[in-house]
Amino acid sequence: MRRTRILLGNFVFALATACLLAAANPAAHGATVDNILPLADGWQLQSAAETKSGGADISTPRFVTTGWYPASVPTTVMATLVQDGTYKDIYFGTNLANISTAPFTNAWWYRTEFDASKPQAAGNADLAFEGINYRANIWLNGQLIANADQTFGAYRTFNLEITSHLKPGKNILAVEIFPPKPGDFTMGFVDWNPKPPDRNMGLFRPVKVHFHKAVGIENVFVASKIDHATWSQADLTVSADLANHSTNVVETTLQAVIGAVLVSEKFTLQPLETRTVKLSPAEHPELKFADPKLWWPWELGAPNLYTAKLTAKTGGDISDVQTARFGIREVADYISPDGYRGYMVNGKKILIRGGGWADELLLRESQENLTAQVRYTKAMNLNTIRLEGVWGSSQRLYDLADENGLLIMVGWSCQWEWKENLGKKTDPKYGGFLTADDMQLATNYLHDQVFWLRNHPSIYVWVLGSDMLPHPDLEKRYDALLPLLDPTRPALKSCGTVVSKVSGPSAVKM
């Protein structure tokens, strides 16, 4: 396996980076403050072995949390216990190896309270989980709103409608987290790090409430196409999902503002319909940007960024608002005469010089530490980092890479390709995604992560296999999905020197 990685071409090496990050709370990403409530502070944690109550009781005001551990989300269970002082100096000597895994073999409860105003409670609301490891029963105000048979998978995101469960004033959320078991497709460090005693169980990415009226905006995306003949124009296509949460036919006006450019278009939504809509330069010539400021990797130019603000109006009133930061740039790959895969940004060939990035063992992040590591990466004359295994506890690293012109290679871990890491039978050529259910989970993983990250110009490739290839049936699923979600980036089927029955040679050297 295999840990020394040459990423792309003949000259690129992998550097396993130890990232010791301090705990901190991420800000809400990609939306206005008014309609997004981050559920970051004020959480409490306790082992299910220590409380005999169920979610119907824990998610009510009468429940007493004496003896529970204070926490902020995102956090793993182990990170909270280290923060609390239950475990001390875990990186000293053999302290980490001496921590028993027994407390983390059962479920743990996460509990928090949040307030909703009368207007918020009278409208519509969605509860968003950006990362759960590994399964969860989710309770709100005494009611089960999602169960562990539905809510599982470390790389899934979950957007739960809670309109009928929300009330003005205090609301109480309780989440029963079940740890990953052998054979589950969880995140992992393989041999880049020791295995955390809790296997990183918990709410390891942000949780937030999205308030809106009849029509909600989701999954904003801005794609760009550059005129390489003159370099004086870029066509932008703005897309989003419009969700009609009412039982009536609704006409809504979607407005997009990018800098001084404003475009709008009316859409009619059927009752409870969710539809992907686009504002294209064919219908809106204003989206043909003259003299665009392009996003470049740091050694080729400035990493210019734009912000798109989308507003949905129904009956003249604002129903929802979302924002997305993006860069105007194009990425493409090619095969050299010698048979090696190369990459181009904005039509210019670039030599990929990168290293492997490892998240901190307990998935704790701090802006100061991430900023320093990005600066170190550039000081080493690298232009790329490869993410494998976790992909971060927030979008902070991606934001920093966008701002610093640093490329990111995002891809799946070999965690799932080897029996000793996955915990169940694997194929020697295709790894662990072998059954129809497993392949569906892998497809859902890719779907959710692409939606989560696709506006970041720093990401230049989706990597779909690590040491091995995806099974041909899974590779075909990926090939059908990616053009629909993100036609702006190439995919790399494997980082190994392999030949796919579906797509041919990987043309890279590990």
C-alpha positions in Angstrom: 0.0 0.0 0.0 2.3 1.6 -0.7 2.4 4.9 1.2 5.1 6.6 -0.7 3.0 8.3 -3.4 4.1 10.0 -6.6 1.0 11.8 -7.5 1.1 12.7 -11.2 3.7 12.4 -14.0 7.3 11.5 -13.4 8.4 14.3 -11.1 5.8 14.6 -8.4 6.2 13.1 -5.0 4.0 12.7 -2.0 4.8 14.2 1.3 2.8 12.8 4.3 2.2 16.0 6.4 1.4 15.7 10.1 -1.3 18.3 10.8 -1.7 18.9 14.5 -4.7 21.3 14.7 -6.4 22.9 17.6 -10.2 22.7 18.1 -12.3 25.6 16.8 -15.8 26.3 15.5 -16.3 26.8 11.8 -18.5 29.7 10.5 -21.5 29.0 8.4 -20.4 28.5 4.8 -22.1 29.7 1.7 -25.2 31.5 3.0 -26.4 34.7 4.6 -26.4 35.0 8.4 -30.1 35.8 8.5 -31.4 32.5 7.2 -28.6 30.2 8.4 -28.2 29.2 12.0 -25.0 27.3 12.7 -25.4 24.9 15.5 -21.8 25.1 16.7 -21.7 26.0 20.4 -23.6 24.7 23.4 -23.6 21.0 22.7 -23.3 18.3 25.4 -22.1 14.7 24.9 -22.6 11.6 26.9 -22.2 7.8 26.4 -25.4 5.9 25.9 -24.0 3.5 28.4 -24.3 6.2 31.1 -27.8 7.3 30.3 -30.7 4.9 30.1 -33.1 7.5 28.5 -34.1 7.5 24.9 -34.3 10.3 22.3 -38.0 11.0 23.1 -36.9 12.1 26.6 -33.4 13.5 25.9 -34.8 15.9 23.3 -37.2 17.5 25.7 -36.7 20.4 28.3 -37.4 18.0 31.2 -34.2 16.0 30.6 -31.3 16.8 33.0 -27.8 16.8 31.5 -25.9 16.8 34.8 -22.5 15.1 34.2 -22.5 15.5 30.4 -19.4 16.8 28.6 -19.6 20.3 27.1 -18.7 20.4 23.4 -18.7 22.4 20.2 -19.6 20.9 16.8 -17.9 19.8 14.7 -16.3 17.4 17.1 -15.6 13.7 17.4 -16.3 12.0 20.7 -12.6 11.6 21.4 -11.8 15.2 20.7 -14.4 16.3 23.2 -13.0 14.0 25.9 -9.5 15.3 25.3 -10.8 18.9 25.4 -12.6 18.1 28.7 -9.4 16.6 30.2 -10.7 13.1 30.5 -7.7 12.0 28.4 -4.4 14.0 28.8 -1.2 14.2 26.8 -2.5 11.7 24.3 0.5 12.3 22.0 3.1 11.7 24.7 4.9 8.4 24.8 2.5 5.4 24.5 -0.5 7.2 26.0 -2.6 7.0 22.9 -2.0 3.2 22.5 -3.0 2.7 26.1 -6.5 4.3 25.7 -9.2 1.6 25.7 -11.5 1.4 22.8 -14.3 -0.1 24.9 -16.1 3.2 25.7 -16.4 3.8 21.9 -18.1 0.5 20.9 -21.5 1.8 21.9 -23.6 4.8 20.9 -23.0 8.4 22.2 -25.5 11.2 22.5 -25.1 14.7 21.2 -27.6 17.2 22.6 -28.1 21.0 22.0 -30.7 23.7 22.3 -31.5 26.5 19.9 -34.0 29.3 19.6 -36.3 30.0 16.7 -38.2 33.2 16.3 -41.9 33.3 15.6 -41.4 34.2 11.9 -38.8 31.5 11.5 -41.0 28.9 13.1 -43.9 30.0 10.9 -41.9 29.5 7.8 -40.0 26.5 6.5 -36.8 25.0 7.9 -34.2 22.3 7.0 -31.7 20.7 9.4 -28.4 20.1 7.6 -25.7 17.6 8.7 -22.5 17.9 6.6 -20.8 14.9 8.2 -21.9 12.0 10.5 -19.6 9.2 11.4 -21.2 6.7 11.1 -24.9 6.2 11.9 -27.4 8.4 13.7 -30.9 8.5 15.1 -32.0 12.2 15.1 -34.6 13.5 17.5 -36.1 17.0 17.6 -38.5 18.2 20.4 -39.4 14.6 21.4 -39.9 13.3 17.9 -37.7 11.0 15.8 -37.1 12.8 12.5 -34.5 10.3 11.0 -33.3 6.9 12.0 -30.0 5.1 11.7 -31.3 2.9 8.8 -31.5 6.0 6.7 -28.9 8.3 8.2 -25.5 6.6 7.7 -22.3 7.0 5.8 -19.3 9.2 6.6 -19.4 11.1 3.3 -23.1 11.6 3.0 -24.7 14.9 3.7 -28.3 15.0 5.1 -30.8 17.8 4.6 -33.9 17.1 6.8 -37.1 19.1 6.6 -38.1 20.0 10.2 -40.9 22.6 9.5 -43.6 20.6 11.3 -41.3 19.8 14.2 -40.0 23.4 14.8 -41.6 25.6 17.4 -41.1 29.3 18.4 -38.6 29.7 21.3 -36.5 26.8 22.5 -35.9 23.7 20.4 -34.0 20.7 21.6 -32.0 18.5 19.2 -30.6 15.1 20.2 -28.5 12.9 18.0 -27.6 9.3 18.9 -24.4 8.5 17.1 -23.3 4.9 16.4 -19.6 4.1 15.7 -18.4 2.6 12.4 -18.1 -1.2 12.4 -15.7 -3.4 10.4 -16.9 -3.3 6.9 -18.4 0.2 7.1 -17.1 2.7 4.5 -15.9 5.2 7.0 -13.0 7.6 6.8 -9.6 6.6 7.9 -5.9 7.4 8.0 -4.7 3.9 6.9 -1.0 4.1 8.0 -0.6 7.8 7.7 -1.7 8.1 11.3 -2.5 5.7 14.2 -6.1 4.7 14.5 -8.1 7.0 16.9 -9.6 5.0 19.8 -13.1 6.2 18.7 -12.5 5.8 15.0 -13.5 9.5 14.7 -17.2 8.7 15.6 -19.3 11.8 15.9 -20.6 14.9 14.2 -17.3 15.7 12.5 -18.6 18.4 10.2 -20.9 21.4 10.7 -24.6 21.2 11.6 -26.9 24.1 10.8 -30.5 25.1 10.4 -31.6 26.7 7.1 -34.7 29.0 7.5 -36.7 30.0 4.4 -40.2 30.7 3.2 -42.1 28.8 0.5 -39.2 28.4 -1.9 -35.7 27.4 -0.8 -32.5 27.6 -2.7 -30.0 24.7 -2.6 -26.8 23.6 -4.3 -25.8 26.9 -6.0 -23.1 26.4 -8.7 -21.3 28.7 -11.0 -19.6 27.2 -14.1 -17.3 29.2 -16.4 -16.2 28.9 -20.0 -13.3 31.1 -21.1 -12.8 32.4 -24.7 -9.2 31.2 -25.3 -9.0 33.0 -28.7 -9.1 36.5 -27.2 -8.9 36.0 -23.4 -11.3 38.9 -23.1 -14.6 37.0 -22.3 -15.9 34.3 -20.0 -19.4 32.8 -20.1 -20.9 32.0 -16.7 -23.7 29.6 -16.1 -25.4 29.9 -12.7 -27.4 26.9 -11.5 -29.3 26.0 -8.3 -32.0 23.7 -7.0 -35.3 25.5 -6.3 -37.5 23.6 -3.8 -41.2 24.5 -3.4 -42.1 23.5 0.1 -45.7 24.5 -0.3 -48.7 22.5 -1.6 -49.5 25.2 -4.1 -48.2 26.0 -7.5 -45.7 28.8 -7.0 -44.2 31.3 -9.4 -40.8 32.5 -8.1 -38.2 34.9 -9.5 -34.6 33.8 -9.2 -32.1 36.7 -9.1 -28.4 36.4 -9.3 -25.9 39.2 -8.6 -22.2 38.9 -9.4 -20.3 42.1 -8.9 -22.2 44.8 -10.9 -24.1 42.2 -13.0 -27.7 41.4 -12.1 -29.8 38.8 -14.0 -33.2 37.3 -13.1 -35.7 34.8 -14.5 -39.2 33.5 -13.5 -39.9 29.9 -12.8 -43.1 28.1 -12.0 -42.8 25.2 -9.5 -45.4 22.6 -9.0 -46.5 21.7 -5.4 -43.6 20.2 -3.5 -41.4 20.2 -6.6 -37.6 20.5 -6.5 -36.0 21.4 -9.8 -32.6 22.3 -11.0 -32.7 25.7 -12.9 -30.0 27.5 -14.8 -29.3 31.1 -15.7 -27.3 30.9 -18.9 -25.5 33.4 -21.1 -27.7 32.3 -24.0 -30.7 33.8 -22.3 -28.8 36.4 -20.2 -26.1 38.1 -22.2 -25.0 39.9 -19.0 -23.4 36.6 -18.0 -20.9 37.0 -20.9 -18.3 38.6 -18.7 -16.0 41.0 -20.4 -12.3 41.2 -19.3 -12.8 38.6 -16.5 -10.3 38.3 -13.7 -9.3 34.7 -13.9 -8.4 32.4 -11.0 -4.8 31.1 -11.4 -2.5 28.8 -9.5 -0.1 30.9 -7.5 2.9 30.6 -9.8 0.9 31.5 -12.9 -1.1 34.5 -11.8 -3.5 35.9 -9.2 -6.2 33.7 -7.6 -9.1 36.1 -8.3 -12.4 35.2 -6.7 -16.0 36.3 -7.2 -19.2 36.0 -5.2 -22.6 35.1 -6.5 -25.7 36.1 -4.5 -28.9 34.3 -5.4 -32.3 35.5 -4.2 -35.6 33.7 -4.6 -38.7 36.0 -4.5 -42.3 34.8 -4.4 -45.2 37.3 -4.4 -42.7 40.1 -4.2 -41.3 38.9 -0.9 -37.8 37.4 -0.4 -38.2 33.6 0.2 -34.6 32.6 0.4 -31.0 33.9 -0.2 -27.8 31.9 -0.8 -24.3 33.0 -1.7 -21.4 31.1 -3.3 -17.8 32.1 -3.8 -16.1 30.9 -7.0 -13.3 31.5 -9.4 -13.5 31.9 -13.2 -11.2 29.2 -14.5 -11.0 26.1 -16.6 -9.3 22.8 -15.9 -8.5 20.1 -18.4 -6.3 17.0 -18.6 -4.4 15.6 -21.6 -2.1 12.7 -22.5 1.4 13.5 -23.5 3.1 11.9 -26.5 5.0 9.7 -24.0 1.7 8.5 -22.6 1.6 10.5 -19.3 -1.4 12.4 -18.0 -0.9 16.2 -17.6 -3.1 19.0 -16.6 -3.9 22.5 -17.8 -5.4 25.5 -16.0 -7.0 28.2 -18.2 -5.4 26.6 -21.3 -1.9 26.7 -19.8 0.0 23.5 -19.0 1.1 23.2 -15.3 3.5 20.7 -13.7 1.8 19.2 -10.7 4.1 19.3 -7.7 2.3 18.0 -4.7 2.3 16.3 -1.3 -0.2 14.2 0.7 -2.2 16.0 3.4 -3.3 14.3 6.6 -5.9 15.8 8.9 -5.2 16.0 12.6 -5.8 12.7 14.3 -9.0 13.9 16.2 -10.1 16.1 13.2 -9.6 19.3 15.1 -9.1 22.5 13.0 -7.9 26.0 13.6 -7.7 28.8 11.1 -4.2 29.8 12.3 -2.8 26.4 11.9 -4.4 25.7 8.5 -3.1 29.1 7.3 0.4 28.3 8.4 0.3 24.9 6.7 -0.8 26.5 3.4 2.0 29.0 3.7 4.5 26.1 4.3 3.2 24.3 1.3 3.9 27.3 -1.0 7.2 27.9 0.7 8.2 24.4 -0.3 7.5 25.4 -3.9 4.6 23.0 -4.1 1.4 23.9 -6.0 -0.8 21.0 -5.0 -2.0 19.0 -2.0 -3.7 15.6 -2.2 -6.5 14.9 0.2 -7.2 11.3 1.0 -9.1 9.8 3.9 -11.0 12.6 5.6 -11.2 15.7 3.3 -11.4 18.1 6.3 -13.9 18.9 9.1 -15.1 22.0 7.3 -14.4 24.0 4.0 -11.7 26.1 5.6 -8.8 24.4 3.9 -10.6 24.8 0.5 -11.2 28.4 1.2 -7.6 29.0 2.0 -6.5 27.1 -1.1 -8.8 29.2 -3.2 -7.4 32.4 -1.7 -3.7 31.3 -2.1 -3.9 29.8 -5.6 -3.1 26.3 -4.3 -4.5 23.3 -6.2 -6.3 20.5 -4.4 -6.5 16.9 -5.6 -9.6 15.4 -3.9 -10.1 11.7 -3.8 -11.1 8.5 -2.1 -8.8 6.7 0.3 -7.2 3.3 -0.1 -8.9 2.7 3.3 -11.6 0.9 1.3 -9.4 -1.1 -1.0 -7.7 -3.4 1.5 -9.3 -6.0 3.7 -7.2 -5.2 6.7 -8.4 -1.6 6.7 -12.0 -2.0 5.5 -12.7 -5.0 7.7 -14.4 -7.2 5.1 -13.6 -9.0 1.9 -12.1 -7.0 -0.9 -11.3 -7.7 -4.6 -7.6 -7.6 -5.4 -8.2 -5.4 -8.4 -11.2 -3.3 -7.4 -11.2 -3.0 -3.6 -14.3 -3.2 -1.4 -17.2 -1.6 -3.3 -18.5 -4.9 -4.8 -22.2 -5.3 -4.1 -25.0 -3.2 -5.6 -25.8 -1.6 -2.2 -22.1 -0.7 -1.7 -21.9 0.8 -5.2 -25.0 2.8 -4.5 -23.4 4.1 -1.3 -20.2 5.0 -3.2 -22.2 6.9 -5.8 -24.1 8.7 -3.1 -20.8 9.6 -1.5 -19.5 11.2 -4.7 -22.8 13.0 -5.3 -22.9 14.6 -1.9 -19.2 15.6 -1.8 -19.3 17.1 -5.3 -22.3 19.2 -4.3 -20.5 20.2 -1.1 -17.3 21.3 -2.8 -17.7 22.0 -6.5 -17.6 25.8 -6.3 -13.9 25.8 -5.1 -11.6 26.7 -8.0 -8.7 25.1 -6.2 -10.1 21.6 -6.8 -8.8 20.5 -10.2 -9.7 16.8 -10.3 -11.9 14.2 -8.6 -9.9 11.0 -7.8 -12.2 7.9 -7.9 -9.6 5.3 -6.9 -6.4 5.2 -4.9 -4.2 2.2 -5.2 -6.8 0.4 -7.3 -9.6 1.1 -9.8 -13.3 1.3 -9.1 -15.2 -1.8 -10.2 -16.3 -1.4 -13.8 -19.9 -1.2 -12.9 -19.1 1.5 -10.3 -16.9 3.4 -12.7 -19.8 3.6 -15.2 -22.0 5.0 -12.4 -19.4 7.7 -11.7 -19.1 8.4 -15.4 -22.8 8.9 -15.6 -23.0 11.1 -12.5 -20.1 13.6 -12.9 -21.1 15.3 -16.1 -24.5 16.1 -14.6 -23.1 17.5 -11.3 -19.8 19.0 -12.4 -18.7 19.1 -16.1 -15.9 21.6 -15.2 -13.3 19.1 -13.9 -11.8 15.9 -15.2 -11.8 12.7 -13.2 -8.9 10.4 -12.4 -9.9 6.8 -12.1 -6.9 5.7 -10.1 -3.6 7.0 -8.7 -2.0 3.6 -9.5 -0.4 2.7 -12.8 -3.4 0.6 -14.0 -5.6 0.1 -17.0 -9.4 0.3 -16.8 -11.7 -1.8 -18.9 -13.9 1.3 -19.1 -11.6 4.2 -19.6 -8.2 2.8 -20.5 -4.8 3.6 -18.8 -4.7 5.8 -15.8 -1.5 7.3 -17.3 -0.1 8.3 -13.9 2.6 6.9 -11.8 2.2 6.3 -8.0 
